[in-house]
Amino acid sequence: MGFDSQEAIRVLSKSDRKLGKLIEQVGPFRHERRGKVEPFQNLMQSIIYQQLSGKAASTIHGRVLALFPDNGGPTPDKLLKLPDMHLRAAGMSWAKIASVQDLARKTLEGVVPSARKLRRMEDDEIVSRLTEVRGIGEWTVQMMLMFYLRRPDVMPAGDLGVRKGFQLTYALDDLPEPAAVIDHGEKWRPYRSVASWYMWRALELD
């Protein structure tokens, strides 16, 4: 996982009483790893899933993968050789096709690092590099940091689920602005990823 989840829970419960109560209600932290092994495939999947329901995105992603029938799956070289209309027929929009092609080119150019290099890079450097790709914003990279690289101190303050969970946990009348979440989140360092996960879980409580 990259960090001790029990230690994270202990630190968070001690530093934030209301978060500690939420942790008691939800139970142990469960870190799900999402995405493919290679950054290119992980980010390609993220682009396909943007602004779609889970079911629709999964269907389109499955069709795209079927265009690369061998065990290796999509690679930058294979993607750039594939006619645009094949991706369009699989259900991808023209904007997303342009984004995955830019991702492929920037992977070949070295702008998108390999998995080995990513593991050695700092979070801010990864955000800076990957957001150079068309269609990849800060939120997408933050999700990659949390669920693919398992970084412990990511603060996706702009995520609507985190903001809604924060509103419920701290009994706020209005949805907090991202800046307010960031400010409060200073209490959660160095485990803001874990605290954010509990904000999402707050939405699932009765």
MARFI-972151 format. One line per field, with one value per residue: y, x, z of N, C-alpha, C, O in turn. Coordinates in nm, 4 decimals. Example, Ala and Ser with C-alpha at 12.3 -4.5 7.8 and 13.67 -1.06 7.14 Angstrom:
% residues 2
n.v: -0.5690  -0.2250 $
n.u: 1.3190  1.2850 $
n.w: 0.7800  0.7080 $
ca.v: -0.4500  -0.1060 $
ca.u: 1.2300  1.3670 $
ca.w: 0.7800  0.7140 $
c.v: -0.3300  0.0030 $
c.u: 1.3200  1.2900 $
c.w: 0.7800  0.7870 $
o.v: -0.3319  0.1138 $
o.u: 1.4236  1.3409 $
o.w: 0.8465  0.8039 $
This chain:
% residues 206
n.v: -0.1197  0.1181  0.2756  0.2703  0.1794  0.1580  0.3202  0.5608  0.5946  0.6190  0.8581  1.0436  1.0263  1.1248  1.3865  1.5070  1.5301  1.4967  1.3688  1.1394  1.0241  0.9643  0.7725  0.5672  0.4975  0.4110  0.2169  0.0057  0.1311  0.0716  0.0057  0.0270  -0.0879  0.0625  0.0399  -0.0087  -0.1674  -0.0235  0.3248  0.4498  0.2891  0.3122  0.5889  0.6196  0.4718  0.6331  0.8655  0.7680  0.7113  0.9578  1.1864  1.0099  0.7628  0.4857  0.2348  0.2847  0.3824  0.1608  -0.0204  0.1032  0.1154  -0.1577  -0.2237  -0.0767  -0.2004  -0.4447  -0.3912  -0.4344  -0.7177  -0.8898  -1.0147  -0.8045  -0.5731  -0.2282  -0.0144  0.2762  0.2872  0.1048  0.2237  0.4681  0.3771  0.2826  0.3278  0.6268  0.5986  0.3465  0.3716  0.5606  0.4124  0.2387  0.3905  0.6161  0.9699  1.2368  1.4235  1.2775  1.0863  1.2454  1.3137  1.0661  1.0022  1.2129  1.1509  0.9088  0.9974  1.1696  0.9873  0.8301  1.0284  1.0653  1.2417  1.1502  0.9559  0.6318  0.3504  0.2771  0.5091  0.6889  0.6000  0.6973  0.9671  1.2908  1.3923  1.6478  1.6924  1.4863  1.5599  1.7988  1.7061  1.5191  1.6617  1.7976  1.6577  1.6473  1.6664  1.5588  1.6422  1.7995  1.6586  1.4009  1.3122  1.3182  1.1109  0.8998  0.9108  0.8436  0.5898  0.4299  0.4711  0.4776  0.6876  0.8548  1.1168  1.2857  1.5476  1.5796  1.8261  1.9520  1.7592  1.6546  1.4601  1.4407  1.6976  1.6976  1.4905  1.6082  1.8219  1.6801  1.5445  1.7503  1.8860  2.1090  2.3847  2.4614  2.3547  2.3128  2.5283  2.4368  2.5562  2.5816  2.3173  2.2432  2.4081  2.3116  2.0564  2.0617  1.9642  1.6977  1.6079  1.3743  1.2253  1.2735  1.1472  0.9242  1.0444  1.1706  0.9488  0.8606  1.0726  1.0226  0.7825  0.8734  0.9541  0.7221  0.6330  0.5581 $
n.u: 0.0808  0.2070  0.1925  0.1121  -0.2010  -0.3381  -0.1906  -0.2381  -0.5136  -0.5108  -0.3654  -0.5280  -0.7708  -0.6944  -0.6190  -0.8463  -1.1509  -1.4206  -1.3822  -1.2726  -1.4993  -1.6472  -1.4796  -1.5064  -1.7729  -1.7681  -1.5666  -1.2731  -1.0133  -1.0148  -0.8223  -0.8624  -0.7093  -0.6918  -0.7074  -0.4786  -0.1511  0.0402  0.1117  0.0160  -0.2048  -0.3631  -0.4226  -0.5435  -0.7760  -0.8925  -0.9483  -1.1410  -1.3468  -1.4306  -1.6887  -1.8987  -2.1472  -2.0816  -2.1523  -2.1904  -1.9362  -1.7779  -1.8674  -1.7886  -1.5139  -1.4552  -1.5107  -1.3132  -1.0796  -1.1134  -1.0303  -0.7668  -0.6588  -0.4510  -0.2525  -0.1092  -0.2580  -0.3688  -0.1152  0.0978  0.2101  0.0472  -0.2029  -0.1765  -0.1523  -0.3981  -0.6941  -0.8894  -1.1680  -1.2244  -1.2023  -1.4008  -1.6238  -1.6312  -1.7411  -1.6204  -1.5899  -1.5019  -1.3414  -1.2330  -1.0925  -0.8946  -0.7671  -0.6651  -0.4904  -0.3091  -0.2124  -0.0843  0.1188  0.2642  0.3451  0.5248  0.7107  0.8147  0.7084  0.4968  0.5767  0.7339  0.6027  0.7900  0.9478  0.7533  0.6998  0.9145  0.8872  0.7841  0.4605  0.3615  0.5224  0.4416  0.1744  0.2199  0.3539  0.1751  -0.0570  0.0012  -0.0920  -0.3488  -0.6822  -0.6333  -0.6732  -0.6163  -0.7697  -0.7980  -0.5326  -0.4915  -0.6623  -0.5260  -0.2887  -0.3853  -0.5190  -0.3788  -0.1011  -0.1051  -0.0573  -0.0226  -0.0978  -0.2783  -0.4919  -0.7900  -0.9580  -1.1401  -1.3163  -1.6478  -1.7752  -1.6055  -1.6392  -1.9157  -1.9237  -1.7692  -1.9348  -2.1489  -2.0157  -1.9209  -2.1474  -2.2458  -2.4301  -2.4177  -2.2679  -1.9226  -1.6625  -1.3834  -1.1474  -1.1993  -1.2060  -0.9443  -0.8108  -0.9057  -0.8129  -0.5450  -0.5156  -0.5200  -0.2863  -0.0140  -0.1923  -0.3975  -0.5159  -0.6378  -0.8217  -0.9823  -1.0912  -1.2586  -1.4387  -1.5789  -1.6981  -1.8728  -2.0967  -2.2278  -2.3415  -2.6272 $
n.w: 0.0000  0.0529  0.2757  0.6289  0.7059  0.9473  1.1168  0.9869  1.0327  1.3102  1.3478  1.2098  1.3518  1.5957  1.5355  1.4363  1.5575  1.4654  1.2239  1.3269  1.4480  1.2207  1.1070  1.2958  1.2453  0.9775  0.9602  0.8990  0.6827  0.3393  0.0750  -0.2551  -0.5439  -0.8560  -1.2121  -1.4898  -1.5257  -1.6696  -1.7130  -1.9510  -2.0322  -1.8054  -1.7979  -2.0447  -2.0043  -1.8080  -1.9560  -2.1361  -1.9574  -1.8660  -1.7830  -1.8240  -1.7401  -1.5201  -1.6318  -1.9081  -1.9741  -1.9151  -2.1060  -2.3494  -2.3057  -2.3006  -2.5682  -2.6966  -2.5998  -2.7231  -2.9746  -2.9705  -2.9723  -2.8830  -2.6025  -2.4920  -2.5026  -2.5553  -2.6834  -2.7124  -2.9791  -3.1218  -3.0933  -3.2315  -3.4876  -3.5437  -3.7280  -3.7033  -3.7232  -3.6246  -3.3493  -3.3150  -3.3903  -3.1798  -2.9877  -2.8816  -2.8441  -3.0762  -2.9494  -2.7362  -2.8765  -2.9926  -2.7567  -2.6506  -2.8529  -2.8343  -2.5831  -2.6439  -2.8187  -2.6467  -2.4591  -2.6045  -2.6533  -2.4050  -2.2231  -2.0690  -1.8061  -1.7514  -1.5612  -1.3705  -1.3447  -1.2576  -0.9996  -0.8603  -0.8603  -0.7300  -0.6045  -0.6971  -0.9198  -1.0864  -1.1359  -1.2743  -1.5054  -1.6257  -1.6750  -1.8999  -2.1084  -2.3472  -2.2384  -1.9887  -1.6670  -1.3431  -1.1511  -1.2625  -1.2551  -0.9807  -0.8966  -1.0099  -0.8654  -0.6129  -0.6402  -0.8182  -0.7850  -0.5145  -0.3282  -0.0160  0.0595  -0.0920  -0.1966  -0.3136  -0.3407  -0.5052  -0.5847  -0.6175  -0.4609  -0.2361  -0.1329  -0.0740  0.1128  0.3116  0.3812  0.5010  0.7109  0.8732  0.9302  0.7744  0.6427  0.3768  0.0650  0.0837  -0.0407  -0.2522  -0.1497  0.1226  0.2034  0.1490  0.3311  0.5828  0.5514  0.6146  0.8676  0.8255  0.7122  0.7239  0.5655  0.3745  0.1586  0.2713  0.4467  0.2547  0.1298  0.3336  0.3338  0.0971  0.1737  0.3669  0.2302  0.1842  0.4128  0.6182 $
ca.v: 0.0000  0.2342  0.3367  0.1903  0.2335  0.1686  0.4409  0.6731  0.6095  0.6683  0.9989  1.1233  1.0289  1.2096  1.5260  1.5604  1.4529  1.4607  1.2659  1.0179  0.9645  0.9057  0.6511  0.4658  0.4540  0.3448  0.1002  0.0118  0.1837  -0.0328  0.0720  -0.0490  -0.0458  0.0739  0.0734  -0.0991  -0.1592  0.0805  0.4569  0.4783  0.2217  0.3700  0.7209  0.5991  0.4313  0.7509  0.9526  0.7046  0.7140  1.0943  1.2401  0.9025  0.6724  0.3710  0.1271  0.3255  0.3905  0.0249  -0.0803  0.1623  0.0712  -0.2962  -0.2245  -0.0263  -0.3064  -0.5508  -0.3523  -0.4762  -0.8515  -0.9683  -1.0044  -0.6802  -0.4639  -0.1078  0.0527  0.3997  0.2589  0.0408  0.3188  0.5673  0.3107  0.2440  0.4324  0.6990  0.5508  0.2282  0.4228  0.6260  0.3060  0.1788  0.4777  0.7318  1.0972  1.2871  1.4906  1.1761  1.0257  1.3386  1.3090  0.9426  1.0105  1.3016  1.0705  0.8131  1.0709  1.2201  0.8706  0.7973  1.1370  1.0636  1.3356  1.0581  0.8654  0.4902  0.3175  0.2771  0.6478  0.7514  0.5611  0.7736  1.1096  1.3552  1.4113  1.7723  1.6749  1.3994  1.6420  1.8925  1.6357  1.4507  1.7572  1.8460  1.5778  1.6947  1.5909  1.5128  1.7517  1.7711  1.5568  1.2698  1.2737  1.2914  0.9763  0.8079  0.9109  0.7757  0.4526  0.3555  0.4795  0.4620  0.7933  0.8754  1.2553  1.3567  1.6220  1.6159  1.9151  1.9895  1.6458  1.6825  1.3642  1.4814  1.8186  1.6592  1.4158  1.7074  1.8931  1.5918  1.5132  1.8678  1.9432  2.2419  2.4170  2.4736  2.2792  2.3937  2.5541  2.3600  2.6237  2.5508  2.1780  2.2450  2.4700  2.2156  1.9365  2.0706  1.8773  1.5576  1.5683  1.3390  1.1170  1.3345  1.0486  0.8414  1.1296  1.1894  0.8221  0.8603  1.1681  0.9497  0.6824  0.9441  0.9622  0.5894  0.6017  0.5876 $
ca.u: 0.0000  0.2932  0.1856  0.0419  -0.3369  -0.3763  -0.1265  -0.3101  -0.6403  -0.4793  -0.3258  -0.6435  -0.8681  -0.6396  -0.6082  -0.9764  -1.2489  -1.5361  -1.3368  -1.2589  -1.6323  -1.6812  -1.3991  -1.5715  -1.8948  -1.7398  -1.4822  -1.1349  -0.9815  -0.9928  -0.7602  -0.8789  -0.6197  -0.7649  -0.6341  -0.3819  -0.0149  0.1144  0.0470  -0.0573  -0.3338  -0.4391  -0.4723  -0.6358  -0.9021  -0.9485  -1.0046  -1.2630  -1.4495  -1.4684  -1.8223  -1.9905  -2.1853  -1.9910  -2.1920  -2.1621  -1.7911  -1.7247  -1.9010  -1.7014  -1.3763  -1.4451  -1.5041  -1.1809  -0.9821  -1.1327  -0.9572  -0.6276  -0.6903  -0.3427  -0.2438  -0.0469  -0.3524  -0.3287  0.0123  0.1003  0.2332  -0.0717  -0.3131  -0.1552  -0.1687  -0.5383  -0.7760  -0.9774  -1.3058  -1.2407  -1.2290  -1.5313  -1.7248  -1.6358  -1.8205  -1.5448  -1.6137  -1.3845  -1.2546  -1.1593  -0.9964  -0.7813  -0.6962  -0.5861  -0.3805  -0.2090  -0.1530  0.0078  0.2368  0.3419  0.4081  0.6414  0.8085  0.8691  0.6392  0.4316  0.6834  0.7052  0.5586  0.9078  0.9855  0.6467  0.7110  1.0229  0.8592  0.6988  0.3228  0.3462  0.5901  0.3559  0.0619  0.2703  0.3874  0.0626  -0.1581  0.0403  -0.1664  -0.4843  -0.7894  -0.5936  -0.6722  -0.5605  -0.8486  -0.7630  -0.4014  -0.5080  -0.7178  -0.4168  -0.1982  -0.4483  -0.5632  -0.2819  0.0289  -0.1304  0.0086  -0.1035  -0.1291  -0.3391  -0.6088  -0.8763  -1.0565  -1.2408  -1.4043  -1.7800  -1.8031  -1.5301  -1.7027  -2.0437  -1.8922  -1.7225  -2.0542  -2.2207  -1.9340  -1.9054  -2.2813  -2.2488  -2.5538  -2.3906  -2.1549  -1.8013  -1.5757  -1.2591  -1.0489  -1.2308  -1.1645  -0.7981  -0.7701  -0.9301  -0.7332  -0.4114  -0.5193  -0.5146  -0.1541  0.0233  -0.2810  -0.5168  -0.5821  -0.7223  -0.9324  -1.0705  -1.1637  -1.3667  -1.5415  -1.6626  -1.7772  -1.9765  -2.2142  -2.2906  -2.4009  -2.7702 $
ca.w: 0.0000  0.0571  0.4077  0.7291  0.7160  1.0882  1.1673  0.9283  1.1063  1.4443  1.3373  1.1696  1.4612  1.7013  1.4927  1.3932  1.6346  1.3837  1.1304  1.4066  1.4629  1.0911  1.0926  1.3788  1.1792  0.8499  0.9816  0.8482  0.5501  0.2389  -0.0402  -0.3788  -0.6526  -0.9813  -1.3330  -1.5492  -1.4749  -1.7410  -1.7077  -2.0738  -2.0294  -1.6945  -1.8367  -2.1557  -1.9428  -1.7412  -2.0598  -2.1863  -1.8528  -1.8301  -1.8115  -1.8602  -1.6320  -1.5107  -1.7230  -2.0458  -1.9900  -1.9153  -2.2359  -2.4516  -2.2773  -2.3456  -2.7141  -2.7363  -2.5726  -2.8223  -3.0962  -2.9480  -2.9220  -2.8230  -2.4567  -2.4484  -2.4975  -2.6297  -2.6597  -2.7917  -3.1211  -3.1796  -3.0962  -3.3366  -3.6172  -3.5586  -3.7912  -3.6121  -3.7319  -3.5406  -3.2140  -3.3192  -3.3941  -3.0461  -2.9010  -2.8332  -2.9112  -3.1476  -2.8524  -2.6608  -2.9694  -2.9984  -2.6280  -2.6377  -2.9489  -2.7733  -2.4763  -2.7066  -2.8674  -2.5338  -2.3961  -2.6880  -2.6381  -2.2703  -2.1346  -1.9745  -1.7621  -1.7311  -1.4254  -1.2829  -1.3172  -1.1788  -0.8579  -0.7985  -0.8734  -0.6313  -0.6506  -0.7736  -1.0484  -1.1670  -1.1802  -1.3743  -1.6294  -1.6895  -1.7207  -2.0330  -2.2060  -2.3763  -2.1744  -1.8556  -1.5709  -1.2113  -1.0821  -1.3184  -1.2025  -0.8380  -0.8826  -1.0431  -0.7503  -0.4992  -0.6602  -0.8989  -0.7181  -0.3706  -0.2521  0.1052  0.0975  -0.2039  -0.1508  -0.4272  -0.2794  -0.6026  -0.6114  -0.5617  -0.3553  -0.1174  -0.0784  -0.0144  0.2346  0.4083  0.4267  0.5927  0.8287  0.9602  0.9481  0.7148  0.5721  0.2339  0.0112  0.1011  -0.1546  -0.2427  -0.0650  0.2623  0.2258  0.1529  0.4570  0.6909  0.5252  0.6743  0.9858  0.7838  0.6656  0.5857  0.5207  0.3160  0.0729  0.3573  0.4902  0.1390  0.1129  0.4326  0.2895  0.0023  0.2466  0.4418  0.1445  0.1777  0.5425  0.6308 $
c.v: 0.1256  0.3072  0.2478  0.2490  0.2476  0.2921  0.5647  0.6994  0.6652  0.8167  1.0866  1.1349  1.1209  1.3569  1.5895  1.4760  1.4080  1.3570  1.1339  0.9469  0.8992  0.7752  0.5370  0.4099  0.3692  0.2154  0.1149  0.0683  0.0688  0.0344  -0.0159  0.0030  -0.0488  0.0953  -0.0306  -0.0761  -0.0432  0.2142  0.4883  0.4156  0.2776  0.5023  0.7123  0.5594  0.5511  0.8457  0.8962  0.7204  0.8555  1.1286  1.1350  0.8250  0.5518  0.2627  0.1624  0.3284  0.2521  -0.0437  -0.0287  0.1172  -0.0721  -0.3068  -0.1777  -0.1342  -0.4187  -0.5179  -0.3922  -0.6176  -0.9287  -0.9370  -0.8721  -0.5636  -0.3423  -0.0553  0.1807  0.3751  0.2023  0.1400  0.4165  0.5068  0.2758  0.3569  0.4957  0.6398  0.4250  0.2698  0.4894  0.5216  0.2367  0.2666  0.5987  0.8568  1.1409  1.3547  1.3891  1.1035  1.1145  1.3320  1.1832  0.9401  1.1027  1.2292  0.9737  0.8832  1.1163  1.1060  0.8320  0.9022  1.1400  1.1650  1.2583  0.9550  0.7199  0.4677  0.3230  0.4191  0.7178  0.7222  0.6406  0.9237  1.1611  1.3820  1.5341  1.7617  1.5888  1.4784  1.7354  1.8237  1.5838  1.5467  1.8287  1.7731  1.6368  1.6051  1.5366  1.6346  1.7072  1.6597  1.4163  1.2221  1.2433  1.1514  0.8706  0.7976  0.8293  0.6262  0.3670  0.3534  0.4694  0.5638  0.8331  1.0164  1.3379  1.4232  1.6651  1.7056  1.9579  1.8788  1.6681  1.5873  1.3980  1.6023  1.7857  1.5802  1.5067  1.7839  1.8094  1.5705  1.6293  1.9489  2.0870  2.2637  2.4168  2.3875  2.3641  2.4155  2.4709  2.4230  2.5936  2.4080  2.1698  2.2992  2.3744  2.0939  1.9441  1.9844  1.7312  1.5134  1.4736  1.2290  1.1731  1.2410  0.9640  0.9210  1.1509  1.0637  0.8146  0.9629  1.1019  0.8492  0.7477  0.9501  0.8301  0.5510  0.6342  0.7178 $
c.u: 0.0848  0.2899  0.1020  -0.0973  -0.3820  -0.3142  -0.1973  -0.4397  -0.6155  -0.4472  -0.4460  -0.7459  -0.8226  -0.6426  -0.7422  -1.0867  -1.3674  -1.5003  -1.3206  -1.3926  -1.6779  -1.6061  -1.4592  -1.6959  -1.8665  -1.6629  -1.3470  -1.1248  -0.9515  -0.9432  -0.7740  -0.7807  -0.6963  -0.6689  -0.5316  -0.2423  0.0591  0.0406  -0.0339  -0.1961  -0.4228  -0.5019  -0.5677  -0.7735  -0.9704  -1.0138  -1.1370  -1.3777  -1.5000  -1.6100  -1.9204  -2.0312  -2.0922  -2.0231  -2.1572  -2.0123  -1.7293  -1.7497  -1.8077  -1.5570  -1.3554  -1.4343  -1.3678  -1.0752  -0.9921  -1.0646  -0.8096  -0.6314  -0.5758  -0.3318  -0.1864  -0.1422  -0.3026  -0.1925  0.0119  0.1171  0.1084  -0.1860  -0.2977  -0.1684  -0.3147  -0.6166  -0.8730  -1.1183  -1.3296  -1.2715  -1.3654  -1.6426  -1.7380  -1.7122  -1.7477  -1.5815  -1.4870  -1.2874  -1.1714  -1.0587  -0.8728  -0.6990  -0.6106  -0.4710  -0.2699  -0.1376  -0.0502  0.1354  0.3249  0.4046  0.5338  0.7507  0.8723  0.8064  0.5628  0.5351  0.6380  0.6595  0.6754  0.9491  0.8808  0.6623  0.8190  0.9953  0.7703  0.5609  0.3089  0.4097  0.5056  0.2365  0.1057  0.2954  0.2619  -0.0453  -0.1157  -0.0359  -0.3056  -0.5867  -0.7555  -0.5839  -0.6187  -0.6357  -0.8119  -0.6290  -0.4106  -0.5652  -0.6114  -0.3188  -0.2555  -0.4664  -0.4671  -0.1464  0.0178  -0.0539  -0.0792  -0.1548  -0.1785  -0.4677  -0.6934  -0.9914  -1.1661  -1.3392  -1.5389  -1.8141  -1.7315  -1.5963  -1.8361  -2.0228  -1.8456  -1.8419  -2.1319  -2.1441  -1.9276  -2.0342  -2.2896  -2.3808  -2.5331  -2.2717  -2.0287  -1.7279  -1.4479  -1.1554  -1.0719  -1.1879  -1.0127  -0.7493  -0.7882  -0.8399  -0.5906  -0.4027  -0.4922  -0.3781  -0.0894  -0.0643  -0.4095  -0.5878  -0.6797  -0.8435  -1.0319  -1.1527  -1.2798  -1.4741  -1.6350  -1.7530  -1.8898  -2.1062  -2.2911  -2.3597  -2.5504  -2.7883 $
c.w: 0.0000  0.1892  0.4983  0.7504  0.8610  1.1528  1.1136  1.0030  1.2458  1.4423  1.3049  1.2820  1.5737  1.6628  1.4589  1.4559  1.5488  1.2783  1.2037  1.4268  1.3334  1.0702  1.1747  1.3113  1.0555  0.8690  0.9134  0.7077  0.4556  0.1111  -0.1632  -0.4827  -0.7833  -1.0971  -1.3736  -1.4920  -1.5400  -1.7355  -1.8326  -2.0703  -1.9179  -1.7357  -1.9549  -2.1022  -1.8758  -1.8413  -2.1111  -2.0855  -1.8212  -1.8767  -1.8613  -1.7361  -1.6335  -1.6117  -1.8666  -2.0711  -1.9985  -2.0498  -2.3456  -2.4320  -2.3249  -2.4973  -2.7641  -2.7142  -2.6754  -2.9553  -3.0894  -2.8895  -2.8588  -2.6739  -2.4078  -2.4359  -2.5738  -2.5859  -2.7427  -2.9406  -3.1879  -3.1926  -3.2122  -3.4764  -3.6456  -3.6253  -3.6917  -3.6095  -3.6495  -3.3962  -3.2082  -3.3167  -3.2592  -2.9475  -2.8473  -2.9129  -2.9839  -3.0507  -2.7749  -2.7496  -2.9802  -2.8704  -2.6153  -2.7379  -2.8974  -2.6601  -2.5335  -2.7524  -2.7507  -2.4531  -2.4729  -2.6748  -2.4999  -2.1757  -2.0274  -1.9323  -1.7564  -1.5873  -1.3277  -1.2460  -1.2317  -1.0306  -0.7855  -0.7969  -0.7606  -0.6921  -0.7401  -0.9118  -1.1412  -1.2209  -1.2922  -1.5087  -1.6999  -1.7375  -1.8492  -2.1429  -2.2241  -2.3062  -2.0369  -1.7643  -1.4360  -1.1405  -1.1315  -1.2638  -1.0535  -0.8148  -0.9131  -0.9256  -0.6357  -0.5227  -0.7435  -0.8301  -0.5659  -0.2865  -0.1334  0.1268  -0.0209  -0.1551  -0.2705  -0.3821  -0.3758  -0.6350  -0.5417  -0.4478  -0.2257  -0.0525  -0.0125  0.1148  0.3462  0.4664  0.5284  0.7229  0.9260  0.9719  0.8974  0.6407  0.4206  0.1930  0.0216  -0.0302  -0.1396  -0.1505  0.0826  0.2974  0.2362  0.2863  0.5741  0.6768  0.5743  0.7993  0.9500  0.7319  0.7658  0.5259  0.4600  0.2182  0.1531  0.4046  0.3760  0.1136  0.2119  0.3991  0.1879  0.0730  0.3270  0.3618  0.1405  0.3090  0.5407  0.7082 $
o.v: 0.2298  0.3925  0.1604  0.3574  0.3399  0.3598  0.6627  0.8143  0.7494  0.8924  1.1922  1.2425  1.1867  1.4428  1.7120  1.3638  1.2930  1.2681  1.0281  0.8240  0.7926  0.6778  0.4228  0.2899  0.2682  0.1157  0.2253  0.0545  -0.0203  0.1110  -0.1188  0.1234  -0.1494  0.1591  -0.1260  0.0207  0.0281  0.2171  0.5474  0.4821  0.2887  0.5255  0.7900  0.6086  0.5676  0.8998  0.9702  0.7404  0.8702  1.1043  1.1675  0.8221  0.5201  0.2045  0.0803  0.2832  0.2283  -0.1158  -0.1066  0.0852  -0.1048  -0.3886  -0.2314  -0.1567  -0.4806  -0.6062  -0.3849  -0.6352  -1.0254  -0.8432  -0.8317  -0.4659  -0.3514  -0.0525  0.1922  0.4354  0.2459  0.1398  0.4446  0.5791  0.2433  0.4717  0.4274  0.6324  0.3988  0.2100  0.4768  0.5398  0.1821  0.2230  0.6778  0.8503  1.0894  1.3448  1.4115  1.0638  1.0654  1.3432  1.1919  0.8823  1.0741  1.2441  0.9583  0.8348  1.1024  1.1259  0.8044  0.8704  1.2089  1.1738  1.2956  0.8739  0.6903  0.5550  0.3689  0.4469  0.7968  0.8094  0.6509  0.9998  1.0861  1.3929  1.5251  1.8157  1.6151  1.4655  1.7493  1.8782  1.6031  1.5153  1.9118  1.8203  1.6720  1.4826  1.4739  1.7197  1.5915  1.5747  1.3241  1.1047  1.1517  1.0810  0.7652  0.6888  0.7548  0.5450  0.2441  0.2482  0.4545  0.5288  0.8442  1.0355  1.4467  1.3622  1.7738  1.6654  1.9964  1.9025  1.6968  1.6282  1.3857  1.6084  1.8397  1.5997  1.4847  1.8073  1.8617  1.5778  1.6092  2.0636  2.1761  2.1701  2.3763  2.3524  2.4772  2.3308  2.4380  2.3518  2.5813  2.3820  2.0988  2.2435  2.3574  2.0354  1.8427  1.9363  1.6523  1.3943  1.4922  1.1487  1.1252  1.2546  0.9359  0.8703  1.1494  1.0720  0.7670  0.9421  1.1228  0.8328  0.6837  0.9511  0.8268  0.4488  0.7256  0.7612 $
o.u: 0.0402  0.3750  0.0295  -0.1102  -0.4566  -0.3778  -0.2147  -0.4719  -0.6915  -0.4966  -0.4640  -0.8015  -0.9040  -0.6661  -0.7527  -1.1125  -1.4101  -1.5798  -1.3514  -1.3990  -1.7395  -1.6631  -1.4626  -1.7222  -1.9328  -1.6904  -1.3097  -1.2157  -0.8727  -1.0159  -0.7076  -0.7710  -0.7582  -0.5645  -0.5031  -0.2181  0.1334  -0.0814  -0.1414  -0.2947  -0.5442  -0.6204  -0.6628  -0.8757  -1.0919  -1.1212  -1.2341  -1.4926  -1.6030  -1.6473  -2.0151  -1.9575  -2.0316  -1.9325  -2.1011  -1.9654  -1.6392  -1.6639  -1.7545  -1.4869  -1.2515  -1.3584  -1.3138  -0.9906  -0.8917  -1.0438  -0.7372  -0.6094  -0.6007  -0.3949  -0.2120  -0.1126  -0.2054  -0.1600  -0.0679  0.0462  0.0689  -0.2579  -0.3942  -0.1932  -0.3503  -0.6058  -0.9310  -1.1804  -1.4427  -1.3564  -1.4374  -1.7438  -1.8437  -1.7443  -1.8070  -1.6016  -1.3783  -1.1658  -1.0528  -0.9518  -0.7600  -0.5764  -0.4951  -0.3658  -0.1514  -0.0167  0.0585  0.2460  0.4471  0.5060  0.6376  0.8693  0.9722  0.8467  0.5636  0.5776  0.5185  0.6754  0.6600  0.9815  0.9147  0.6405  0.8163  1.0721  0.6917  0.5461  0.2505  0.3572  0.4985  0.2013  0.0365  0.2613  0.2455  -0.1178  -0.1903  -0.0436  -0.3719  -0.5783  -0.8404  -0.4968  -0.5807  -0.5739  -0.7967  -0.6137  -0.3440  -0.5215  -0.6075  -0.2724  -0.1835  -0.4334  -0.4742  -0.0837  0.1185  0.0069  -0.2007  -0.2476  -0.1272  -0.5443  -0.6728  -1.1076  -1.2746  -1.4368  -1.5436  -1.8751  -1.7890  -1.6081  -1.8673  -2.0941  -1.8787  -1.8484  -2.1760  -2.2014  -1.9286  -2.0331  -2.3351  -2.4359  -2.6219  -2.1867  -2.0274  -1.7314  -1.4082  -1.0832  -0.9764  -1.1397  -0.9589  -0.6581  -0.6974  -0.7961  -0.5209  -0.2949  -0.4474  -0.3560  -0.1093  -0.0171  -0.5186  -0.7083  -0.7907  -0.9556  -1.1529  -1.2707  -1.3879  -1.5906  -1.7562  -1.8696  -1.9918  -2.2146  -2.4066  -2.4280  -2.5944  -2.9013 $
o.w: -0.0478  0.2143  0.4508  0.8073  0.8938  1.2335  1.1861  1.0333  1.2937  1.5259  1.3656  1.3044  1.6384  1.7478  1.4529  1.4122  1.5585  1.2478  1.1490  1.4234  1.3349  1.0210  1.1288  1.3183  1.0319  0.8022  0.8737  0.6258  0.4874  0.0478  -0.1756  -0.5060  -0.8179  -1.0833  -1.3012  -1.4200  -1.4725  -1.7516  -1.8227  -2.1021  -1.9350  -1.7116  -1.9637  -2.1503  -1.8861  -1.8154  -2.1274  -2.1249  -1.7554  -1.9915  -1.9331  -1.6375  -1.7359  -1.6713  -1.9391  -2.1756  -2.0791  -2.1007  -2.4247  -2.5280  -2.3823  -2.5492  -2.8608  -2.8008  -2.7106  -3.0385  -3.1887  -2.7697  -2.7868  -2.6251  -2.2944  -2.3672  -2.6487  -2.4672  -2.8357  -3.0212  -3.2961  -3.2926  -3.2832  -3.5729  -3.7589  -3.5822  -3.6073  -3.5035  -3.6085  -3.3301  -3.1091  -3.2491  -3.2274  -2.8370  -2.7738  -3.0342  -2.9575  -3.0671  -2.7505  -2.7031  -2.9773  -2.8739  -2.5736  -2.7105  -2.9148  -2.6429  -2.4780  -2.7282  -2.7562  -2.3862  -2.4127  -2.6837  -2.4789  -2.0597  -1.9101  -2.0146  -1.7565  -1.5020  -1.2145  -1.1305  -1.1436  -0.9465  -0.6629  -0.7381  -0.7028  -0.8138  -0.8480  -1.0092  -1.2612  -1.3382  -1.3930  -1.6137  -1.8204  -1.8318  -1.9011  -2.2563  -2.1266  -2.3140  -1.9734  -1.7822  -1.4177  -1.0764  -1.0515  -1.2301  -1.0051  -0.7238  -0.8496  -0.8914  -0.5693  -0.4362  -0.7389  -0.8179  -0.4966  -0.1853  -0.1497  0.2055  -0.0472  -0.0804  -0.3244  -0.3852  -0.3322  -0.7062  -0.4221  -0.3489  -0.1176  0.0699  0.0937  0.2132  0.4627  0.5871  0.6307  0.8316  1.0474  1.0166  0.9691  0.5827  0.3455  0.2749  -0.0269  -0.1195  -0.0279  -0.0807  0.1594  0.4077  0.3212  0.3473  0.6555  0.7759  0.5758  0.8339  1.0332  0.7099  0.8859  0.4454  0.4910  0.1972  0.1079  0.4027  0.3984  0.0796  0.1770  0.4329  0.1921  0.0369  0.3527  0.4202  0.0982  0.3159  0.4710  0.7302 $
